[in-house]
Amino acid sequence: MKHGSLSVGRILILIPLIGGAGCRSRSNWFPMKVGQHWTYEVRSGFDIRVESIKVLRPLTVAGADGFELSGPLGVSRLAWRGDELWADRSANVQFVPSLLLFRPSVDLSVDKSKKDDPIYQRYGAEVGQWEGKVIVMGHERTASAKLYERQESVEIKARKVSAILATLKLTIDRHDVELKSWYQQGVGLVQQEQRTGVTRVVRLELKSHGD
């Protein structure tokens, strides 16, 4: 059981959500090319360190043109299908079928009819659902997920920036994992936080990016 808990603990953090097509991405939320990198400050408990993610090569993901990215937790494989970003692998976890991560073109105007909806007030609009399997360290598990998005300002490098907050709520064999990812247009993933149950596992913040 200890092994299983470890597997669920950090399956999603450091997802480099910057997929694309051909040599450059199709979304200006992720202006990227092979060789580009992002450097993050990563906080996990009392541990603080700096880690980088780099775009390695183009490849096919979920039947679409995508990218393979390398980070300290392993390889991620992502692709755009229309205006939706999908992953079939993220760090040390594989998704079957591919998992919806981000829909930047969704209308996120405030829905006044949902002012009494606690889920909407906390997470924003529900923009996708998923059911399938995850394979973590060779072990296959049943999983489901819901994706929520809302517009939100976030402080990065001591200044406020306009962003979209995407909250992925994933359930794996009754274990709940919540991944919050903030995206800045023209930059990509600027902040990310993962919780397992009520415990924050790890948090990252963008320090720099470039070719």
C-alpha positions, 0 to 999 in steps of 0.5 A: 500500500505504501508503494501505491500511495507513492505512485499517486502522490506526484503523478501530474506535477511538472506537466509542461502544458505546451503542446503544438504541431509541426515545429511550432505550436498552434496556440499563442498560449504556447508559443514554442519550438523544439529546443525551447525550455522553461525553468521553474522554482519547485517547492515540495515540503521544506525542499526548494529547488530549480528545475527545467523542462525542455521541448525535445522533438515533434511526434504523434500523440493521440492521432495528432501532431504533438511534442515530446518534452523532458523534465526531471520527472521524466518524459511527457507527450502532448498534442493539440486537437483543434483548440484542445490540449491532450496528453497521453503521457505526463512525467511518470503516468500514462493515460488511456485514452488520452487526457484533456488538459486545457481548452483555452478557447472556451467562453469563460464569461461569468455565468450569473445563473450559477451564483449559488452553485458552490462548484462553479464558484470554487472552480469555474466552468466545467469544460470536460470529463474523462474516464479511462485508465492510468498506468503508474510505474507499471500498475494499471488503475481505473480513473476519472477526471473533470476539468474546470476553467476560469479567468484569474490573475496570478502573481509571477515574479512579483507582478500580477498577470492575467491567466486562465486557471485550469483545475483538473480533478482526477480520481484514481482508485478512490484517491483524489488528486487535484492539479491547478495550472495557471496559463499566461497567453504568450508564455505557457504554464506559469504556475502549478500546484498539486494536492493529494486529498487535502495535502499540497504535494508540490508547487511550482512557479515560472522563473524564466523561459526561452530558446 
